[in-house]
């Protein structure tokens, strides 16, 4: 039993972001049987992963509904890995990114506070110098 693979993915990327679909292979009895055989091997091994597929790439003149294509009208099989932790990993990455941006915002706020305090310090220092210069002139006059 052998899966026949195309040289390139049978679909073009027409969506933004990541997808759970691994690739699209030709829709043939051989490929469907090979996927079922791989799943039976995975079951024997007590694997938490399984392959699944959906019919993709509608034939000329036939259309699907909401991404679904009938078996006889599909040129391809969209291959998926069931049990993969894509969503958990993506959630974790999203949480870390959100945390990073919060920390970045906090850092920017602290830098802004620091700059305001520094400018205030420089202004006070300048006022003290001016006061000392005025006092010096007063002492010279007296």
WOUR-V576384 format. One record per residue. N is the residue number from 0. RES is the residue in one small letter. SS is DSSP state (H for helix, E for strand, L for the rest). D_FIRST is the distance of its C-alpha to the first C-alpha in Angstrom with 1 decimal. Layout:
N|RES|SS|D_FIRST ; N|RES|SS|D_FIRST
This chain:
0|x|L|0.0 ; 1|x|L|3.8 ; 2|x|L|6.9 ; 3|x|L|9.7 ; 4|x|L|12.8 ; 5|x|L|16.4 ; 6|x|L|19.0 ; 7|x|L|21.1 ; 8|x|L|21.0 ; 9|x|L|21.3 ; 10|x|L|24.4 ; 11|x|L|27.7 ; 12|x|L|29.4 ; 13|x|L|32.0 ; 14|x|L|32.9 ; 15|x|L|34.8 ; 16|x|L|33.8 ; 17|x|L|30.7 ; 18|x|L|27.8 ; 19|x|L|25.2 ; 20|x|E|22.6 ; 21|x|E|20.5 ; 22|x|E|19.3 ; 23|x|E|18.4 ; 24|x|E|15.2 ; 25|x|E|14.8 ; 26|x|L|14.9 ; 27|x|L|12.2 ; 28|x|H|10.6 ; 29|x|H|7.1 ; 30|x|H|8.4 ; 31|x|H|10.2 ; 32|x|H|7.6 ; 33|x|H|5.8 ; 34|x|H|9.5 ; 35|x|H|10.4 ; 36|x|H|8.2 ; 37|x|H|9.8 ; 38|x|H|13.0 ; 39|x|H|13.0 ; 40|x|H|12.7 ; 41|x|H|15.5 ; 42|x|H|17.5 ; 43|x|H|17.4 ; 44|x|L|18.7 ; 45|x|L|21.3 ; 46|x|L|20.5 ; 47|x|L|22.6 ; 48|x|L|20.0 ; 49|x|E|17.5 ; 50|x|E|15.7 ; 51|x|E|17.1 ; 52|x|E|17.3 ; 53|x|E|20.1 ; 54|x|E|20.3 ; 55|x|E|22.0 ; 56|x|E|23.5 ; 57|x|E|25.4 ; 58|x|L|25.5 ; 59|x|L|28.9 ; 60|x|L|31.5 ; 61|x|L|29.7 ; 62|x|L|30.3 ; 63|x|L|29.2 ; 64|x|E|31.6 ; 65|x|L|31.8 ; 66|x|L|28.5 ; 67|x|E|26.7 ; 68|x|L|25.1 ; 69|x|L|24.1 ; 70|x|H|20.5 ; 71|x|H|21.7 ; 72|x|H|23.8 ; 73|x|E|21.4 ; 74|x|E|19.9 ; 75|x|E|18.2 ; 76|x|E|16.8 ; 77|x|E|18.9 ; 78|x|E|17.1 ; 79|x|E|19.2 ; 80|x|E|19.4 ; 81|x|E|21.4 ; 82|x|L|23.9 ; 83|x|L|24.5 ; 84|x|L|28.2 ; 85|x|H|28.7 ; 86|x|H|31.5 ; 87|x|H|33.2 ; 88|x|H|33.2 ; 89|x|H|34.4 ; 90|x|H|37.1 ; 91|x|H|38.2 ; 92|x|H|38.4 ; 93|x|H|40.3 ; 94|x|H|42.7 ; 95|x|H|43.3 ; 96|x|H|43.9 ; 97|x|H|46.4 ; 98|x|H|48.1 ; 99|x|H|48.3 ; 100|x|H|49.9 ; 101|x|H|52.4 ; 102|x|H|53.4 ; 103|x|H|53.7 ; 104|x|H|55.9 ; 105|x|H|58.0 ; 106|x|H|58.4 ; 107|x|H|59.6 ; 108|x|H|62.0 ; 109|x|H|63.4 ; 110|x|H|63.8 ; 111|x|H|65.7 ; 112|x|H|68.0 ; 113|x|H|68.5 ; 114|x|H|69.5 ; 115|x|H|71.9 ; 116|x|H|73.5 ; 117|x|H|73.8 ; 118|x|H|75.4 ; 119|x|H|77.8 ; 120|x|H|78.7 ; 121|x|H|79.4 ; 122|x|H|81.6 ; 123|x|H|83.5 ; 124|x|H|84.0 ; 125|x|H|85.3 ; 126|x|H|87.7 ; 127|x|H|88.9 ; 128|x|H|89.6 ; 129|x|H|91.4 ; 130|x|H|93.5 ; 131|x|H|94.4 ; 132|x|H|95.5 ; 133|x|H|97.6 ; 134|x|H|99.2 ; 135|x|H|99.9 ; 136|x|H|101.7 ; 137|x|H|103.6 ; 138|x|H|104.8 ; 139|x|H|105.8 ; 140|x|H|107.8 ; 141|x|L|109.6
